[in-house]
Amino acid sequence: MPRVTGDSAGGTAAGYQIRPAGPDDLDAIAEFEVTIARVSFGDEAITDPAFHRRRVATSLGKPGEIALVAVAADRPAAPLGWAWMSARTNSLTGARYGNFRSLAVAEVADRGVLGDLLMSAVLAAAERGGFTHLTGKVHASNLGMRALYRAFGFTATHITMEKRIGAGDGDG
């Protein structure tokens, strides 16, 4: 079960707050995105913070985008975590759903609490937005995020299998 106590739907607990991400947060968000890319793509990760800054900047404030940061109540300008979900429409049914794009938390003592707060806040915003279901991808080796998804009721429904073709693959 999630570890959040207090007003998790409003995004406050244990001296932390969840607030909408804004332009002043982009440098910190870009660093979180670089970390996510490294975890997800290893040596193939795009690690240019400017690339990630531009990508996120185009989404901030747009309808259907949920972009939140976690901050300490006494340091509201310094993001300790970030979450991003985008509204999508099922082309067959027309149902609105949420595509979880990012969730990352700094290496701080209350990392689990911050992850729970961010997830709770995104889920509350998704419910307010009328999403019928939520999807999210996570790298197989990212056990922390997989556990967070499970703690909030997500279930694994698809597995992506990959095979690299080329030098050193043993297939000649």
ABEGO torsion letter per residue (X at the ends): XBABBEBAAAGBBGGBBBBBBBAAAAAAAAAAAAAAAAAAAEAABBABAAAAAAAAAAABGBBGBBBBBBBBAABAABBABBBBBBBBBBAAAGBBBBBBABBBBBBBAAAAAAAAAAAAAAAAAAAAAGBABBBBBBBAABAAAAAAAAAAGBBBABBBBBBBBEBGAGAX
